[in-house]
Amino acid sequence: MTELTHLDDGGRARMVDVGGKPVTAREAVAEGFVTVSPRALEAARRGDAPKGSVLDTARIAGTLAAKACSSLIPLCHPLPLDQVEIAASFEDRGIHLRARVRCRARTGAEMEALTAVSVAALTVYDMLKALDRGMEITDVRLLEKRGGKSGAWSRDADA
């Protein structure tokens, strides 16, 4: 059985010691989708949603979330992020979100990318909830990661 790195000898959760690992370039990409009613989607497209610019606010929220990840997820290490890029686009049934996080660190940026896209999606919900309380946040997932001992991984390669 593989040793679980986030458990101590007594089986209690712990933060992993990454002090001996080399600092390397790391990158992670995650995505998510918010299914939105046609009425709310049209308001967001026109730019007259009740709370303002939906995509701009979601991008800012996602960036802030990536920077705050270690404050939100108990066993995450704080990372010196070099770049957080949030893409938000309208699609036929809703809004697609994609987060790319880059850093030079001893541990990966997957949680930062997933947190960024999740909070961006929650922000879309908040921005449009006056028009559509039935929105659904779906398909939040890691698409790819690079760097570190485990190297590169891509959802496409696993398919």
C-alpha positions, 0 to 999 in steps of 0.5 A, spaced: 500 500 500 502 506 498 504 511 504 499 516 505 504 523 505 498 527 509 498 522 515 502 522 521 504 515 524 498 516 528 494 517 522 492 524 524 492 529 518 498 533 517 501 538 513 507 535 508 514 537 510 516 540 503 523 543 505 527 538 502 524 538 495 527 543 490 524 549 487 521 548 480 517 551 475 509 549 476 503 550 473 496 547 473 490 548 469 483 547 471 476 548 469 468 549 471 462 551 468 456 554 470 449 552 467 445 559 466 438 560 464 437 564 457 434 570 461 440 571 466 445 569 460 442 574 456 443 579 461 450 577 463 452 578 455 449 585 455 452 587 461 446 589 465 446 584 470 443 586 477 450 586 480 454 589 474 460 585 469 459 578 471 465 575 467 470 581 470 468 580 477 468 572 476 476 573 473 477 578 479 474 573 484 478 567 481 485 571 482 483 573 489 481 565 491 488 562 488 492 567 492 488 565 498 488 558 497 492 556 503 488 560 508 482 556 505 484 549 504 487 547 511 493 542 508 495 547 502 502 550 503 502 558 501 505 559 494 509 564 491 504 565 485 507 568 479 501 568 475 494 567 475 490 567 469 482 566 469 478 566 462 471 566 462 467 566 456 459 565 454 457 559 451 450 557 449 448 554 456 452 558 460 459 560 462 465 556 462 471 558 466 478 556 466 484 558 471 491 557 469 496 558 475 504 558 475 509 559 480 516 556 482 515 552 488 516 546 492 509 543 491 504 544 485 499 549 484 493 544 483 489 546 489 490 554 487 487 552 480 481 548 482 480 554 488 480 559 483 475 556 478 471 554 484 470 561 486 470 564 480 464 560 478 461 561 485 461 569 483 458 568 477 452 565 481 452 571 486 452 576 480 446 572 477 442 569 482 437 575 482 435 572 475 436 565 476 437 561 483 437 554 479 444 555 476 448 549 476 456 549 477 458 543 474 465 540 471 470 543 476 476 539 474 483 539 473 485 539 466 493 539 467 499 540 471 506 540 470 512 540 474 515 537 480 517 530 481 511 527 478 512 531 472 506 532 467 499 530 467 494 531 462 486 529 463 487 528 455 493 523 456 489 519 461 482 519 457 
